Amino acid sequence: MPCSIPIGAYSPRHIMSPVHCSPADSVLLHHDIKSKLSVGMHWGTFVLTDEPVNQPPQKLKEALAKNGKKEDEFVTIDIGATITS
């Protein structure tokens, strides 16, 4: 079963880090819980913080690459889309 992990509403970090994961934090969380498949959530719907509303998926891809993870093990999907595992 996929894990939903938040990837958005993270900037500025000095304010948001106690309550919101950055994409880099989310990749570490994905690793720590030994998730086989994670889905990024909590992004792209409302402008809540300083980062561009559609930036989290790109930052997620960068963090996955930096941590030696495959893009298909932590994905984002369009609003209303479904995935099967």
C-alpha positions in Angstrom: 0.0 0.0 0.0 1.4 3.4 -0.9 2.3 5.9 1.8 1.1 9.5 1.5 3.9 11.9 2.5 3.6 15.7 2.4 6.1 17.5 0.2 4.7 21.1 0.1 4.3 24.3 2.1 7.8 24.3 3.3 9.3 27.8 2.7 10.6 29.7 4.6 12.2 26.7 6.4 12.9 28.7 9.6 9.2 29.1 10.0 7.7 26.0 8.3 10.2 23.2 9.3 8.5 22.4 12.6 5.2 21.7 10.9 5.8 20.9 7.2 8.3 18.6 5.4 10.3 19.9 2.5 10.8 17.5 -0.4 14.3 16.7 0.9 12.8 15.9 4.4 10.1 13.8 2.7 12.7 11.7 0.9 14.4 11.0 4.2 11.1 10.1 5.7 10.3 7.8 2.8 13.7 6.0 3.4 13.3 5.9 7.2 9.9 4.2 7.1 11.1 1.8 4.4 8.3 2.7 2.1 8.2 0.8 -1.2 6.0 3.4 -2.8 5.2 6.9 -1.6 2.9 9.5 -3.0 3.7 13.2 -2.5 0.7 15.1 -1.1 0.0 18.6 0.3 1.1 20.6 -2.7 -0.3 22.3 -5.8 -3.7 23.3 -4.4 -3.3 26.5 -2.4 -0.6 29.1 -2.1 0.3 28.7 1.6 4.0 29.6 1.7 6.8 31.2 -0.2 7.7 28.4 -2.7 6.0 28.4 -6.1 2.9 26.2 -5.8 4.1 23.7 -8.4 7.7 23.6 -7.3 7.5 20.6 -4.8 7.5 17.8 -7.4 10.6 19.2 -9.1 12.4 19.5 -5.7 11.2 16.0 -4.9 12.9 14.6 -8.1 16.1 16.5 -7.2 16.1 15.1 -3.6 15.4 11.6 -4.9 18.4 11.8 -7.2 20.6 13.2 -4.5 19.7 10.3 -2.2 20.1 7.6 -4.8 16.4 6.8 -4.9 14.4 5.9 -8.1 11.8 8.4 -9.3 9.2 5.6 -9.5 9.3 4.8 -5.8 8.2 8.3 -4.7 5.7 9.9 -7.1 3.3 12.8 -7.4 0.0 12.5 -9.2 -2.4 15.0 -10.7 -5.4 16.1 -8.6 -8.2 13.5 -9.1 -5.8 10.8 -10.5 -5.4 7.4 -9.1 -2.6 4.9 -8.8 -2.4 1.2 -8.3 0.2 -0.7 -6.5 
